[in-house]
Amino acid sequence: MIKLIKSTFYEEDKTKQALTKFITKAKILSFGPECIKFEENFSQYQKRKFTVFVNSGSSANLAIIQALLNLGRLKRGDLVGFSALTWSTNAMPLIELGLNAVPIDVELDTLNVSSNKLLEALKQYPIKALFITNLLGFCDDLEVIKDICKKRNILLIEDNCEALGSKYKNKLLGNFGLASTFSFYVGHHMSTIEGGAICTDDEELATMLKLVRAHGWDRNLSLSNQKAIRDKYQVNSTFYSRYTFYDLGYNFRPTEINGFIGNVQITYLDAILEKRNKNFVEVSDRIYKKTDLYIPIRYSHMDFHSNFAVPVICVSPKVRDELVKRCEGIVEIRPIVGGDMTQQPFFNKYMQKYTHMGKQSNADIIHKQGLYFGNNPELTRKEIVSIIKLFCTDPL
Ligand SMILES: Cc1ncc(COP(=O)(O)O)c(C=O)c1O
C-alpha cells in the first residue's frame, strides 16, 4: 500500500538521533531559544520580516484572525471571504470569532479562487478581508486578486499551509498579502511533528500575534515594544508587568522540541521541495493527459509548484467512485483537502445563510469528482510507476 504519509521527518533517522541528543542536554524544553532561532530561519527562508512560530497551522489561522480583531482592523460581524475548497480550520476561526464566513468558489482547472470568482462574490458581498487558501501548492491569478484587494481596501491574508515553496510571478506564495499562515504538521512540506507559523512584514501585527500566542501578556515582545505597551497601560512595576494581560489571547506556544526539529528540517527544505516537484511533474504529466478521464489542472503560469499530494479531478462522479474502489489496498487516497466547506455539517449549522452558494459550484464538482494521493519525497520508482499505471488505465 502506498501511504499518504511515509515518515514523520525527511532524513528521519538522522533527525531522531539529533533530537535525542538535544533532549538529553537541553535545560529547557518549553518555548525558548530554538523556537526563536527557527523564527529567524523561517523569516529568512520566506523572505518576510517577522515569523511567529505556533503549535499548529490551525492555531496560526485562529491567531491571525484574533490579532486583526484585537487591533480593530476587523470587527465582529464583518464579512470575510474564504476559499470554498479548503480545510475546516481555515473557515472555523472566522465563525468562532464572530465574523461572517463567505465562501468564494474556486476554478476547476486551478482548484483556487481567481479574480473572476472574487469579483462575482463582491457584487453581492462587501467583504472586509479575504482569507484565501493556496490549495495544494497551486494558485490562480493571485497578483490580480492582490490588486483588487488593495483597490477596495480588503485585507488579504493567505492560508499557505499547503503551498510552502510554491512560486508565482517569481515570488513565494505566502508573500502576496498582509500575512500568511503555515503548517508544519507531519506529511506537510516540512514537519515539526505539530507546528505552524504566521509571517508578516507588519511589526504592529507581529507584536499583537506574539501577545495572542501567549496568554495576552507581553513576555515575548521586543524590549522596545514591551516598554511601549507598559507605558500605554501605565504598568510600572515588574511585580505586575509579568502578569498583565493586555488583549485576548491563547496558549499556542510550540516547544523547544518543535523548534529544534524545525531548525534541522529547514536545512533539507530545498531538497524536499525539489523531490516532490519532480514526482509531481512526472505523474501529473502522464495522468492529466488522460482528458477522457480527468480534468487537467493548470499550473504553467507558476514558476515553481510545491505540494505534498497530487489531486485528480475525474470527469464524472462515476469515474471517481470506480477509481476509489480500484485504489483500495494499493494507493491510499482521500477527498481533496476538506472538500466543499458549504457541505460540511459545521458550516450548515453556523453559516446557513451562505450554504446556497455551494449549489452547482466548482467546489461541489471537486467534492464529488476529486481525490488525492500522497506525494512524498520517499516515493520509490516502483511506486511512481505503479501509480501512473493505476491512474492511466481506464477504470470503467
Ligand atoms: C489549508 C489548510 N489550512 C490549515 C490547516 C491546519 O494545519 P494544522 O494541521 O497544522 O493544524 C491545514 C491542514 O492540513 C490546511 O490544509
The ligand as an SDF file (V2000), in Angstrom:
LIG
                    3D

 16 16  0  0  0  0  0  0  0  0999 V2000
   -5.3130   24.8110    4.0900 C   0  0  0  0  0  0  0  0  0  0  0  0
   -5.0230   24.3530    5.4970 C   0  0  0  0  0  0  0  0  0  0  0  0
   -5.1410   25.2500    6.4940 N   0  0  0  0  0  0  0  0  0  0  0  0
   -4.9010   24.9040    7.7700 C   0  0  0  0  0  0  0  0  0  0  0  0
   -4.5200   23.6260    8.1110 C   0  0  0  0  0  0  0  0  0  0  0  0
   -4.2900   23.2740    9.5480 C   0  0  0  0  0  0  0  0  0  0  0  0
   -2.9620   22.9270    9.8100 O   0  0  0  0  0  0  0  0  0  0  0  0
   -2.6180   22.0060   11.0610 P   0  0  0  0  0  0  0  0  0  0  0  0
   -2.9300   20.6080   10.6950 O   0  0  0  0  0  0  0  0  0  0  0  0
   -1.1430   22.2340   11.2760 O   0  0  0  0  0  0  0  0  0  0  0  0
   -3.4310   22.4760   12.2100 O   0  0  0  0  0  0  0  0  0  0  0  0
   -4.4080   22.6590    7.1280 C   0  0  0  0  0  0  0  0  0  0  0  0
   -4.0540   21.2970    7.4890 C   0  0  0  0  0  0  0  0  0  0  0  0
   -3.8400   20.3870    6.7690 O   0  0  0  0  0  0  0  0  0  0  0  0
   -4.6740   23.0250    5.7720 C   0  0  0  0  0  0  0  0  0  0  0  0
   -4.5950   22.1290    4.7840 O   0  0  0  0  0  0  0  0  0  0  0  0
  1  2  1  0
  2  3  1  0
  2 15  2  0
  3  4  2  0
  4  5  1  0
  5  6  1  0
  5 12  2  0
  6  7  1  0
  7  8  1  0
  8  9  2  0
  8 10  1  0
  8 11  1  0
 12 13  1  0
 12 15  1  0
 13 14  2  0
 15 16  1  0
M  END
$$$$
